[in-house]
Amino acid sequence: MLYKIRFGIAILIFITAILGITGIFYPLPLFDIQTAPLIQRVIIDFTAISAVLLAVVLLLTLLFGRLYCSTLCPFGILQELIALFRGEGNEEPRKNLPVKYFITAITIGVMIGGSALLIRYLEPYTYFGSALTLSVIGLIAVIAVIVLSIFKNRYFCTNICPVGCLLGLLSKISLLKIYIKDDECLSCGMCERNCPAGCIEADEAKVDNETCVKCFKCLNQCPKSAIKYGIKPIKNAEFSPKRRELITFGAALIVLAGAIKAGIEIGKTAAEKIKNIILPPGADNAQRMFNKCLNCNLCVKACPNKILTKADKDFGAVHIDYTKGEKYCKYDCAECSKVCPSGAIKKISLEEKQNTRIAMAVLNSEKCVNCGECVKVCPTKAIHKDENNRTILDSSKCIGCNACKKACPNESIEVFAINEQQRV
């Protein structure tokens, strides 16, 4: 029963995630509880809401184990669906490789230091979003993991994914665990052969709750109902880390400290040479956007005027391209701010967005024929006519939305990038 309930919720979330990423329907709470983006939001753009949401995710893991990985993570659910077509059975206990702790230490450390440069290539939600928006890197990553899952099932979740590693460490001490009642177990191996995470050793009646993603399939497979999910009996719940584990964790902490320092350096230098990039309102500047954007591309799909573009050779994060779509930033829209899960685009109100300068328009009076088309479309009234019917641009009111340039029939207006977004 637990498996059916969990699987039903997972499918609903999977469908909703697809609808949200493709821009059809965006359920804000769902994407705001994706773990890695949440951690980054707390670090770089702290709000009480983001802190509470992160605390909820961590608390749920401490109570129920890695339920997040099988129920809330769309990429994890995708791997489970692949397993349905792949067929179950013939799984073997999988080693909990120490390398995952170092992968996690490096990626999370760099993110804490100030750059999402590494996490965007290892974070499952980013993979899922970028692939659905046909990003080349996202498609390659997803295809690679799909191929891996065909042969090794949930190997990515158990030994590569940094989010899974973090939640796995919490799951190790969670209140509710999967465990085997050895006095009832027949040692038939059904649970072991059908465990997608390879976390069960039937001969020794052991379950590795660190790598267990709480899919609950084993509960269905056991003919004697010897596998339980609940509070593990005291005699079986001893926690005594081995010397090798302590050394591994100590080394990972050292790596984490080094990665934080590296992240600080990356954050300072990664985008300092980037010029002439226009960013969505709330991104602040090119360096911040480059270092915080996960390239999930949710904002790209949500933009009604389709001026947001994915990372390219000119800029490694989402940015505005006024040659695309409707060619201007819609004045009464703040969708990109609403949907960004990582804080790369700050969550600002529509009023704040309407007063944020993202670029600067310049009027060439020698080319201008004073037709007044730009005056009609300027949302902030930065462009107006003077007493002599000449077109005047008041730069103090300009927000750089590009509506004027789009309307100009004579190419007498240019819009330039600015170094730092400002309030007007």
Sequence and secondary structure as in RCSB ss.txt:
>XXXX:A:sequence
MLYKIRFGIAILIFITAILGITGIFYPLPLFDIQTAPLIQRVIIDFTAISAVLLAVVLLLTLLFGRLYCSTLCPF
GILQELIALFRGEGNEEPRKNLPVKYFITAITIGVMIGGSALLIRYLEPYTYFGSALTLSVIGLIAVIAVIVLSI
FKNRYFCTNICPVGCLLGLLSKISLLKIYIKDDECLSCGMCERNCPAGCIEADEAKVDNETCVKCFKCLNQCPKS
AIKYGIKPIKNAEFSPKRRELITFGAALIVLAGAIKAGIEIGKTAAEKIKNIILPPGADNAQRMFNKCLNCNLCV
KACPNKILTKADKDFGAVHIDYTKGEKYCKYDCAECSKVCPSGAIKKISLEEKQNTRIAMAVLNSEKCVNCGECV
KVCPTKAIHKDENNRTILDSSKCIGCNACKKACPNESIEVFAINEQQRV
>XXXX:A:secstr
 HHHHHHHHHHHHHHHHHHHHTTS   HHHHTT HHHHHHHHHHS  HHHHHHHHHHHHHHHHH THHHHHT HH
HHHHHHHHHHH           THHHHHHHHHHHHHHHT  TTGGGT HHHHHHHHHTT HHHHHHHHHHHHHHH
HHTTHHHHHT HHHHHHHHHHTT SEEEEE TTT     HHHHT TT  EETTTTEE TTT     HHHHH TT 
 EEEEE  GGG      HHHHHHHHHHHHHHHHHHHHHHHHHHHTTTT  S B  TT   HHHHHHH     HHH
HH TT  EE   SS SS EE TTSTTSS  TT  HHHHH SSSSS    HHHHHTEEEEEEEE TTT     HHH
HH TT  EEE TTS EEE TTT     HHHHH SS  EEEEEEEEEEE 
